[in-house]
Amino acid sequence: MLNLLIAIPIVAAIAVAVGAPAKKSALAAAVANLALTFWFLFGYDHAASGFQFRSSAPIVPDWGLSYSLGVDGLGLLMLLLTALVTVAAIWIAPKVEKREGLYYASLLLISAGATGAFVSLDLFFFYAFHELALIPTFLMIGIWGSGDRATAAWKATIYLAVGSIVLLVGLLALYLSIAAPSRTFDIVQLQALAAQGAIPQLSWVYLLLLIGFGVLISLFPFHSWAPDAYACAPAPAAMLHAGVLKKFGLYGLLRVALPLLPEAAQGWTSLLLVLLVGNILFIGLATIAQKELDRTIAYSSVMHMGYIFLGIASLNILGLSGAALLIFSHGLSVAVLFAISGKVRERTGTLEYARLGGLAKPMPFLGFTFGLATFASIGLPGFGNFASEILVFFGAFRHAGEGLSFSPFQITTIIALWGVVISAVYMLRAYRATFLGEINERWKALPDLSCALRPAVIVLLAALLVAGFRPQMFVNLVTPVVKTLTAAK
């Protein structure tokens, strides 16, 4: 059944590319995958936990290579995020003037690649599906992007290609570090080997994985590709990449790096704490300096990765559960923000704060929903971002120092709390500059978002509110996975 989740968007992409009705076919495929994802959610045996709905087909048995699929609670959370954002991105996509079939086929392939990566239980296919999703991302930016799209596309291509190469070297080094009879690409078998102490805890191998995944996540100082790419990308592509595909690196740390190299990971904790502070403070201050709505959202997306890294670095149940929930919540909130900013650009032709203002008067729905997404991004109670950030902060602060002194984790947490203030400054400024104040005469007759497109925004906000009011529903999914991570407590 998991093969269907991958096959449906790929088949739909081929059909669209050869002439099927583009948006209708793409949206039908996305809705079908969302329905199938809920089927997996309701069919998952929470009592048994672990990987379920498994299937496997040997490819090269001598190398331990197989096409193996399966999901656990963490995988289901990622599938739900992918399905929700895919439906919203395709639903809210604007009218495409050129190469419409390729446009929607690219969106579907991004979704298929992310889905394949999240359900793969083999390192080779885990990596390969992500690379599949990157190619249409570059096409979306280069062909349908705005601004200096060619430069942004090439910059993202070079950065992500280098990150992927470093990641590939790290995965191969991990594979080759295992004694020959036991070598395998199967993630489940690798986790069993790690539990038995059969995987050498090589510090440099973990560093390769951290850098490789870190570039894909936009970990400071490997972040500069992301703001340009997201600001120039079409809104649906920005929604899918910032909301879903970038989370592949975070998922990889939780799925591969931490459980397989737990002791090596602890050796690089201090470095990770320093880098994530760069994400929160340096990128946060850079976000305040932005003068365009899309670049503010793009930089904020990079900044919020620091909170997730803090939860991952904590290596305890509170912090890791908070990181997993924040992956989900941030993916939804940033998708809403990019969706609305895309509609503002369509109507005004600009996202410069100096040329906007007062748009809530002609566009009350967009103003109201952007306000809700702003509150979610800041981390106000009632949204999933708040619940997850609280877990992250408590999880990190639990690492107490000796006596009355603060530990590095506690100092980092105190610094990270200032990021909440910074995010409030730039997001409220963005809301005020775009939707409040005096309105330009030429914007007074702008149309609001049509009723036919509103469900795309509503479904993402509804999921954010559910995660905010009932976070335990999602935490219960990932807690069994978190408990299996070596050194989690």
C-alpha positions in Angstrom: 0.0 0.0 0.0 2.9 2.4 0.7 3.9 2.0 -3.0 0.6 3.7 -3.9 1.6 6.8 -2.1 4.7 7.1 -4.3 3.1 5.8 -7.5 0.0 8.0 -7.5 1.8 11.4 -7.9 4.4 9.9 -10.3 1.7 8.4 -12.6 -0.3 11.7 -12.3 2.9 13.7 -13.2 3.4 11.6 -16.3 -0.3 11.9 -17.3 -0.2 15.7 -16.8 3.1 16.0 -18.8 1.5 14.2 -21.8 -1.6 16.3 -21.9 -4.1 15.3 -19.1 -5.9 18.3 -17.5 -3.1 19.7 -15.4 -4.5 21.2 -12.2 -7.5 18.8 -11.9 -5.4 15.7 -12.4 -2.7 17.0 -10.0 -5.2 18.0 -7.3 -7.1 14.6 -7.7 -3.8 12.8 -7.1 -2.9 14.9 -4.1 -6.4 14.4 -2.5 -6.1 10.7 -3.1 -2.8 10.6 -1.3 -4.2 12.6 1.6 -7.1 10.1 1.9 -4.6 7.2 1.8 -2.4 8.9 4.4 -5.4 9.0 6.8 -6.0 5.4 6.0 -2.5 4.6 7.3 -3.0 6.8 10.3 -6.2 5.1 11.4 -4.8 1.6 10.5 -1.6 2.0 12.4 -1.3 -0.2 15.5 -0.2 2.3 18.2 0.1 -0.5 20.8 2.6 -2.5 18.7 4.3 0.7 17.4 7.5 0.2 15.3 7.6 0.0 11.5 4.4 -1.2 10.0 2.9 -1.7 6.5 6.3 -3.1 5.5 7.3 -4.5 2.1 10.7 -5.4 0.7 12.1 -6.5 -2.6 15.8 -7.5 -2.8 17.9 -5.5 -5.3 21.5 -6.6 -4.7 21.4 -9.1 -1.8 25.2 -9.4 -1.5 25.4 -5.7 -0.7 22.3 -5.7 1.6 20.5 -3.4 -0.9 16.7 -3.8 -1.2 13.7 -1.7 -2.1 12.2 -1.6 1.4 9.3 0.5 2.7 7.6 0.9 6.0 6.4 3.6 8.4 6.4 4.2 12.2 4.9 7.1 14.1 7.5 9.6 13.0 7.1 8.5 9.3 3.4 8.9 9.6 3.7 12.4 10.9 6.0 13.3 7.9 3.5 11.7 5.5 0.6 13.7 7.0 2.7 16.9 6.6 3.6 16.0 3.0 0.0 15.2 2.0 -1.5 18.3 3.6 1.0 20.8 2.1 0.8 19.1 -1.3 -3.0 19.4 -1.5 -2.8 23.1 -0.4 0.1 23.9 -2.8 -1.6 22.5 -5.8 -5.0 23.8 -4.8 -3.8 27.4 -4.4 -1.5 27.4 -7.4 -2.2 30.3 -9.8 -3.1 30.1 -13.5 0.1 29.0 -15.3 0.7 30.8 -18.6 3.5 28.6 -20.0 4.3 24.9 -19.7 1.4 24.2 -17.4 1.8 20.4 -17.6 5.5 20.6 -16.6 4.6 23.0 -13.7 2.1 20.6 -12.1 4.2 17.6 -12.9 7.1 19.2 -11.1 5.0 19.8 -8.0 3.8 16.2 -8.0 7.4 14.9 -8.4 8.6 17.0 -5.4 5.8 15.5 -3.3 6.5 12.0 -4.6 10.2 12.3 -3.8 9.5 13.6 -0.3 7.0 10.8 0.3 9.5 8.1 -1.0 12.2 9.4 1.3 9.9 9.3 4.4 8.8 5.7 3.8 12.1 4.2 2.6 13.8 1.8 5.0 16.8 1.5 2.8 19.6 4.1 2.9 20.1 4.1 -0.9 16.4 4.8 -1.7 16.1 7.1 1.3 18.8 9.2 -0.4 17.7 8.7 -4.0 14.1 9.8 -3.5 15.3 13.1 -2.0 17.5 13.7 -5.0 14.5 13.0 -7.2 12.6 15.8 -5.5 15.4 18.3 -5.9 15.4 18.3 -9.7 11.9 19.6 -10.1 12.5 22.2 -7.4 15.3 23.7 -9.4 13.1 23.7 -12.5 10.3 25.5 -10.6 12.6 28.3 -9.5 14.4 28.6 -12.8 11.4 28.6 -15.1 8.5 30.1 -13.1 10.3 32.0 -10.4 10.5 35.8 -10.0 13.3 38.3 -9.4 16.8 37.0 -10.1 15.5 33.5 -10.4 18.4 32.1 -12.5 21.0 33.1 -9.9 18.8 31.7 -7.0 18.3 28.4 -8.9 22.0 28.0 -9.5 23.0 29.0 -6.0 20.5 26.5 -4.5 21.7 23.8 -7.0 25.3 24.3 -6.1 24.7 24.4 -2.3 22.3 21.4 -2.3 24.5 19.4 -4.7 27.5 19.9 -2.4 25.4 19.0 0.6 24.1 15.9 -1.1 27.6 14.8 -2.0 28.9 15.2 1.5 25.8 13.3 2.8 26.4 10.5 0.3 30.1 10.2 1.4 28.9 10.1 5.0 26.3 7.3 4.3 28.9 5.3 2.3 31.4 5.7 5.1 28.9 4.5 7.6 28.1 1.5 5.4 31.8 0.6 4.9 32.6 1.1 8.6 30.6 -2.0 9.4 32.3 -5.4 9.3 31.8 -7.1 5.9 29.4 -9.9 6.8 27.0 -7.5 8.5 27.0 -4.7 5.9 23.6 -3.6 4.9 21.6 -0.6 3.7 18.5 -1.7 5.6 17.8 0.9 8.2 16.0 -1.5 10.5 18.9 -3.9 10.5 21.3 -1.0 10.9 19.4 0.1 14.0 19.6 -3.5 15.4 23.4 -3.5 14.7 23.8 -0.1 16.5 21.9 -1.5 19.5 24.4 -4.4 19.6 27.4 -2.1 19.4 28.3 -3.4 16.0 28.6 0.0 14.3 31.8 1.8 15.1 31.2 5.2 16.6 33.4 7.2 14.2 33.2 10.9 15.0 34.1 12.0 11.5 31.4 10.0 10.0 28.8 11.7 12.1 30.3 15.1 11.2 29.8 14.3 7.5 26.2 13.4 8.1 25.7 16.5 10.2 27.2 18.8 7.5 25.4 16.9 4.7 22.0 17.1 6.4 22.8 20.5 7.7 23.3 22.0 4.3 19.9 20.6 3.2 18.3 22.0 6.3 20.0 25.4 6.0 22.0 25.1 9.2 24.1 28.2 9.9 26.5 29.0 8.2 25.3 26.8 5.2 22.1 28.7 5.0 22.5 31.5 2.4 21.0 29.4 -0.5 17.6 29.2 1.2 16.3 32.8 1.5 17.1 33.5 -2.1 15.6 30.3 -3.4 12.4 30.7 -1.4 12.0 34.4 -2.3 12.4 33.7 -6.0 10.4 30.4 -6.1 6.7 30.2 -7.1 4.6 30.1 -4.0 3.6 26.4 -4.4 7.2 25.4 -4.8 8.3 27.4 -1.8 5.4 25.8 0.2 6.6 22.3 -0.7 10.3 22.9 -0.3 10.3 25.0 2.9 7.3 23.2 4.4 8.2 19.6 3.5 11.4 18.8 1.6 13.7 20.8 3.8 12.5 18.6 6.7 14.2 15.7 5.0 17.5 16.6 6.7 15.9 16.9 10.1 14.1 13.6 9.5 17.5 12.1 8.5 19.1 13.1 11.7 16.3 11.5 13.7 16.1 8.4 11.5 19.7 7.7 10.6 22.4 9.8 12.3 21.3 9.8 16.0 20.1 6.1 16.3 23.2 4.7 14.4 25.9 7.0 15.8 24.6 8.1 19.3 28.0 8.3 21.0 29.6 10.1 18.0 26.7 12.6 18.1 27.3 13.5 21.7 30.9 14.5 20.8 29.6 17.2 18.4 26.9 18.6 20.7 28.9 21.7 21.6 29.4 22.5 17.9 25.7 22.1 17.1 24.7 24.4 20.0 27.0 27.1 18.6 25.6 26.7 15.1 22.0 26.7 16.1 22.5 29.9 18.0 23.7 31.3 14.7 20.4 30.2 13.1 18.3 31.8 15.9 20.2 35.1 16.6 22.2 35.9 13.4 19.5 34.9 11.0 16.8 36.3 13.3 18.4 39.7 13.2 18.9 39.5 9.5 15.2 38.7 9.1 14.4 42.0 10.9 16.4 43.9 8.3 14.4 42.5 5.3 12.2 44.9 3.3 10.1 42.5 1.4 7.5 40.1 2.7 8.7 37.0 0.8 12.3 37.5 2.0 11.1 37.9 5.6 9.2 34.6 5.4 12.2 32.9 3.8 14.7 34.1 6.4 12.3 33.2 9.2 12.1 29.7 7.9 15.9 29.4 8.2 15.8 31.0 11.7 13.3 28.5 13.1 15.4 25.6 12.1 17.6 26.5 15.2 14.8 25.6 17.6 14.4 22.1 16.0 18.2 21.6 16.2 18.0 22.5 19.9 15.4 19.8 20.5 17.5 17.3 18.5 20.7 18.2 20.4 18.9 17.7 23.8 18.7 13.9 23.2 15.9 13.4 25.7 12.2 12.6 25.2 10.9 16.1 25.8 13.3 17.8 23.4 13.2 15.2 20.7 9.3 15.0 20.8 9.2 18.8 20.6 11.6 18.8 17.6 9.4 16.2 15.8 6.2 18.2 16.5 7.9 21.5 15.5 8.9 19.9 12.2 5.3 19.3 11.5 4.0 22.6 12.9 6.6 24.8 11.2 6.0 23.0 7.9 2.3 24.0 8.1 2.8 27.6 9.2 5.5 28.4 6.7 3.3 26.9 3.9 0.4 29.2 4.9 2.7 32.2 4.9 4.2 31.5 1.5 0.7 30.7 0.1 -0.7 34.1 1.2 2.4 36.1 0.2 2.1 34.5 -3.3 -1.5 35.7 -3.6 -0.5 39.2 -2.5 2.2 39.2 -5.2 -0.3 38.0 -7.8 -2.6 40.9 -7.0 -0.1 43.7 -6.4 2.9 42.7 -8.4 5.2 43.5 -5.5 6.0 42.4 -1.9 8.0 45.5 -0.9 6.8 46.9 2.4 7.2 50.4 1.2 4.6 49.9 -1.6 2.1 47.8 0.5 -0.1 48.6 3.5 -3.8 48.5 4.4 -4.5 45.3 2.3 -6.7 43.9 5.0 -9.4 46.3 3.9 -9.9 44.9 0.4 -8.7 41.4 1.3 -10.1 40.7 4.8 -9.8 36.9 4.5 -6.1 37.0 3.5 -5.5 39.6 6.2 -7.2 37.4 8.9 -5.5 34.1 7.9 -2.1 35.8 7.6 -2.6 37.1 11.1 -3.3 33.6 12.3 -0.2 32.2 10.5 1.8 35.1 12.0 0.7 34.2 15.5 1.5 30.5 14.9 5.0 31.4 13.6 5.7 33.6 16.6 4.6 30.7 18.9 1.4 32.0 20.5 -0.6 29.5 22.6 -3.3 27.6 20.6 -1.0 26.6 17.7 1.3 23.6 17.3 4.4 25.8 17.2 3.8 26.9 20.8 3.3 23.4 22.1 6.4 22.1 20.3 8.7 25.0 21.3 7.7 24.6 24.9 8.8 20.9 24.7 12.0 21.9 23.1 12.9 24.5 25.7 12.0 22.3 28.6 13.9 19.4 27.1 17.0 21.4 26.5 16.9 23.2 29.9 16.8 19.8 31.7 20.5 19.5 31.1 21.5 21.1 34.4 25.0 22.3 35.3 27.0 21.6 38.4 25.9 23.4 41.5 24.5 26.9 40.8 26.2 27.2 37.4 24.3 27.0 34.1 25.1 24.2 31.7 25.9 25.0 28.0 22.3 23.7 27.2 20.7 26.0 29.7 22.7 29.0 28.4 21.8 28.1 24.8 18.1 27.8 25.8 18.2 31.3 27.4 19.7 32.7 24.3 17.2 30.9 22.1 14.3 32.4 24.1 15.3 35.8 22.8 14.6 34.3 19.4 10.9 34.4 20.3 11.1 38.1 20.8 13.0 38.6 17.5 10.4 36.5 15.6 7.6 38.6 17.2 9.3 41.8 16.0 9.8 40.8 12.3 6.5 38.9 11.9 4.3 41.7 13.5 6.3 44.2 11.4 5.5 42.2 8.3 1.8 42.0 9.2 1.6 45.7 9.9 3.5 46.8 6.8 1.4 44.6 4.5 -2.2 44.5 5.9 -2.5 47.5 8.3 -2.1 51.3 7.9 -2.9 53.5 5.0 -3.8 51.8 1.7 -2.5 52.9 -1.6 -5.3 54.1 -3.9 -4.5 51.4 -6.6 -4.9 48.6 -4.0 -8.5 49.6 -2.9 -10.2 47.4 -5.5 -8.0 44.3 -5.1 -10.0 41.0 -5.0 -9.8 38.8 -1.9 -9.0 35.2 -2.1 -11.9 33.4 -3.8 -14.1 31.0 -1.9 -12.9 28.2 -4.2 -9.3 28.6 -3.0 -9.9 29.3 0.7 -10.0 25.6 1.8 -6.3 25.4 0.8 -5.4 27.8 3.6 -8.1 26.7 6.0 -7.0 23.1 6.1 -3.4 24.0 7.0 -4.6 26.4 9.7 -7.0 23.8 11.1 -4.2 21.3 11.4 -2.1 23.8 13.2 -4.9 24.5 15.7 -5.5 20.7 16.2 -1.7 20.3 16.9 -1.9 23.3 19.3 -5.0 22.2 21.3 -4.3 18.5 21.2 -0.5 18.1 20.8 -0.6 14.8 22.7 -2.2 13.2 19.6 0.9 13.9 17.6 3.4 13.4 20.5 2.0 9.9 21.1 2.9 9.1 17.5 6.6 10.0 17.9 7.3 9.1 21.5 7.9 5.3 20.8 10.3 6.4 18.1 12.1 8.8 20.4 12.4 6.2 23.1 14.3 3.9 20.7 17.0 6.5 20.1 20.1 5.5 22.0 20.8 8.0 24.9 17.2 9.3 24.9 15.8 9.5 28.4 
